[in-house]
Amino acid sequence: MAGTGIRSRRQKLVEGMERSLSDLLHERMDRSLRDFNTNRRPPDNTSALYIWDSNQAPDMLNQLYSIHLEALQERGEIPRKEHRVPSSDAQRKRMLSAVRACVSRTRR
C-alpha cells in the first residue's frame, strides 16, 4: 500500500495526530517565547524547538515520537514491530527533524 497512493483511515488518523501534536508544540513554544519578548519572532528551527520541548514539554515530545513511529509503520516505511522512542539527544533531534519534514509533506 505504501506506493499506491491509497491511504487507509488509520494512516490518515495517525498523520493527523502527528500534525496536530507538532503544531501544538510549535504554538506552545511561540506563545512562551513571545511572553518574554514581544518584539522578536520565535525561532522556527529544529534545534530551538528541540531545546524548548525537551525542557518544557518532554512528555509531549515523547508522544510525538511514538506517533511518528506509528505513522512510519502505517506507511510501510519501517517494519511493524515494537520501536522505542530514541534515548540520545542526537537521535531525538534527528527524529524531530524527520517529524517536521513528514508534517510538511503531508500538508501538501
C-alpha positions as CSV (number, residue, x, y, z in Angstrom):
1,M,0.0,0.0,0.0
2,A,2.9,2.4,0.5
3,G,3.5,3.1,-3.2
4,T,-0.1,3.1,-4.5
5,G,-1.3,6.4,-3.2
6,I,-4.1,4.9,-1.3
7,R,-4.1,5.9,2.4
8,S,-6.1,4.0,5.0
9,R,-8.3,5.7,7.5
10,R,-5.8,4.7,10.2
11,Q,-2.9,6.2,8.3
12,K,-4.8,9.4,7.8
13,L,-5.7,9.5,11.5
14,V,-2.1,8.9,12.6
15,E,-0.8,11.5,10.2
16,G,-3.4,14.0,11.5
17,M,-2.4,13.3,15.1
18,E,1.2,13.8,14.2
19,R,0.4,17.2,12.5
20,S,-1.7,18.3,15.5
21,L,0.8,17.4,18.1
22,S,3.6,19.0,16.1
23,D,1.5,22.2,15.7
24,L,0.7,22.2,19.4
25,L,4.3,22.1,20.4
26,H,5.2,24.9,17.9
27,E,2.3,27.0,19.2
28,R,3.3,26.5,22.9
29,M,6.9,27.4,22.2
30,D,5.8,30.5,20.2
31,R,3.5,31.6,23.0
32,S,6.0,31.0,25.7
33,L,8.8,32.9,23.9
34,R,6.5,35.8,23.0
35,D,5.5,36.2,26.6
36,F,9.2,37.1,27.4
37,N,9.9,39.2,24.3
38,T,7.0,40.5,22.2
39,N,9.3,42.2,19.7
40,R,11.0,39.1,18.4
41,R,9.6,36.3,16.4
42,P,10.3,32.9,18.0
43,P,12.9,30.8,16.1
44,D,11.5,28.2,13.7
45,N,14.2,25.7,13.5
46,T,14.5,22.1,14.8
47,S,17.3,22.9,17.3
48,A,15.4,25.7,19.0
49,L,12.2,23.6,19.1
50,Y,14.0,20.6,20.4
51,I,15.7,22.6,23.2
52,W,12.4,24.2,24.3
53,D,10.4,21.0,24.0
54,S,12.9,18.8,25.9
55,N,12.9,21.3,28.8
56,Q,9.3,22.4,28.8
57,A,7.2,19.5,27.3
58,P,9.3,16.3,27.3
59,D,6.2,14.1,27.6
60,M,4.6,15.7,24.6
61,L,7.8,15.2,22.7
62,N,7.8,11.5,23.6
63,Q,4.2,11.3,22.4
64,L,5.1,12.9,19.1
65,Y,8.0,10.4,18.6
66,S,5.6,7.5,19.3
67,I,3.0,8.8,16.9
68,H,5.7,9.4,14.3
69,L,6.9,5.8,14.6
70,E,3.3,4.6,14.2
71,A,2.9,6.8,11.1
72,L,6.0,5.3,9.6
73,Q,4.7,1.8,10.2
74,E,1.3,2.7,8.7
75,R,3.1,4.0,5.5
76,G,5.1,0.8,5.4
77,E,8.4,2.7,5.8
78,I,9.5,0.6,8.8
79,P,8.5,-2.9,9.8
80,R,5.7,-3.5,12.2
81,K,7.5,-4.3,15.4
82,E,8.0,-2.5,18.7
83,H,10.1,0.6,18.3
84,R,11.2,2.6,21.2
85,V,11.5,6.4,21.5
86,P,15.1,7.4,20.9
87,S,17.1,8.0,24.0
88,S,20.2,10.0,22.9
89,D,19.8,13.8,22.2
90,A,21.3,13.4,18.7
91,Q,18.8,10.6,17.8
92,R,15.9,12.6,19.4
93,K,16.8,15.8,17.4
94,R,17.1,13.8,14.2
95,M,13.7,12.3,14.8
96,L,12.2,15.7,15.5
97,S,13.6,16.9,12.2
98,A,12.1,13.9,10.5
99,V,8.7,14.6,12.1
100,R,8.8,18.2,10.9
101,A,9.7,17.0,7.4
102,C,6.8,14.4,7.4
103,V,4.4,17.0,8.7
104,S,5.3,19.4,6.0
105,R,5.0,16.7,3.3
106,T,1.5,15.6,4.5
107,R,0.2,19.2,4.3
108,R,0.6,19.3,0.6
